[in-house]
């Protein structure tokens, strides 16, 4: 399955929020087994207004408000999926999802294995992630890298309106659990979406910008900062290729390695904390698979290892920004400072 | 202490044949070691200067013990080897497991280590280039892929799968650039080499085949001498300007078995005797065909001579190897009927050609150069 790119179709500007909403509406219409459940998804319309209007359109049976009990309703969603329906469980933020981690790790990710293949868990769990809205240290972390550690589930991180619109249906068709991480800074971002946009593949990373000098690997909210950095680098004669991972588990090694083997240099931009991060995993894979193609040590731009601060300037200083991406890239190219 | 047989565990140093400060070259005999099989001469594996002797004569040391420190050569650790291959032990029962040969490890100081990226190392290994001859453009002076490439490495297209060998790709890149950027002009000139052939035949008459001077070497030397008056044909066109070279390093195009060619430099060709030019040419040919030549030899030529005449063609027009500005082509020596003083006589002639960069010189200069070359070859005694 590939992205539908019909140049004849009309395209329109749409927000990421509305692209997610369209994805949910489309899934609800296509398959009567699909329903949405989570905190404030019904009457309130979702804490990021993604599901606003869906209660009126589809009714309380299919747009279900739940108690503030992440472990309970995530477990209910897992059970429902095992029983044959197709729940979309919404968790308000990745921080709260830790209350449901037992359900996700010990049940959703293991049932197929524990039952000897008798049961699968075709649940989709969506949640917001990332910093930038001044929601402080209990609502702002980026823990998708933790989830990407778990075998038995897939981890998606749509960064574009096309992926926000297209990944959900593919995820619902998957026979195993899929978690979708939506960066909070993307909901208001607009992009051009074809009127006939539909499902997209969830097994390939995407080259968002081709280049020859260095590969910048990123995903989710950091994609746009990385593209901005690539534009600035272009002005200084550095031609950066930008890889959008799209799927954090399983990683698309082939696309990553082909790009790094071409440019011989890589910088990974990851809003997670540096130690034990997804960036660390990708670095290791690069060293394992294309060491002899490298011309420089792999660079990383990650979040500072602090709880995400509340004050706006400190919050911004704690997560990757275009300035740091530019600096790390130059360091990798040996055009700034010494590599030691 | 090298292992001089699978069953050897230790050896006794009998005699040092060098002293601290002695300079040694690969293959020199530097010590004598006594083993159960008798005294064996120890050969050194690299060029350099003996820093210190670590083992006194009369001492028995285990295999693998460093015997001496040698500096100044390549960065590889000192590893003496026996001058003759060790025979399998003739003593029947081997009761101890064979000791694997060990290397005498002399740790290089950190400052000596070549800083080179994995990609640069891989490319250098593939083309047999010595990284210590290069300077790096990366962070902290690290040698990068592009540095190796610039020193004569291949231009590689990862995962290209186009079937081109590395050598073919390098030639393709250099020649495409040449034809794209360099406005060539071409001249040809027939030179009578009857006198040169006679002179060489006389000079070679009493020499064994390995010491004979071939006409190709004489032509190389003649080109080098002629270039002294034509600096606009000897140097590099780079960054939009011509930089003549004071030194004349003629690159001799040598074909490689299995395809491809390189044109490594014979340094200061004009200042060498004809015998020296011949010796260098023999050495280069042997090393190139064995896949061993130095980075400096590839990067340094200031002009190239191609002698496809050895392959039987009458003449060739070369493609300039950028950033050089001229290439001289030499056809085969052929017998021609020539009119001299009103009579027809058989003469040995060779057709020399010049392809030169019109941004730097004009046909007039090129013609004068070929005339000068012709004249030079009439006086082999001054070559």
Interface residues (C-beta under 8 A of the other chain):
Chain A: X258 X261 X262 X264 X291 X292 X293 X294 X295 X296 X331 X334 X337 X338 X339 X340
Chain B: X117 X118 X119 X120 X121 X122 X137 X138 X139 X140 X142 X144 X145 X146 X158 X159
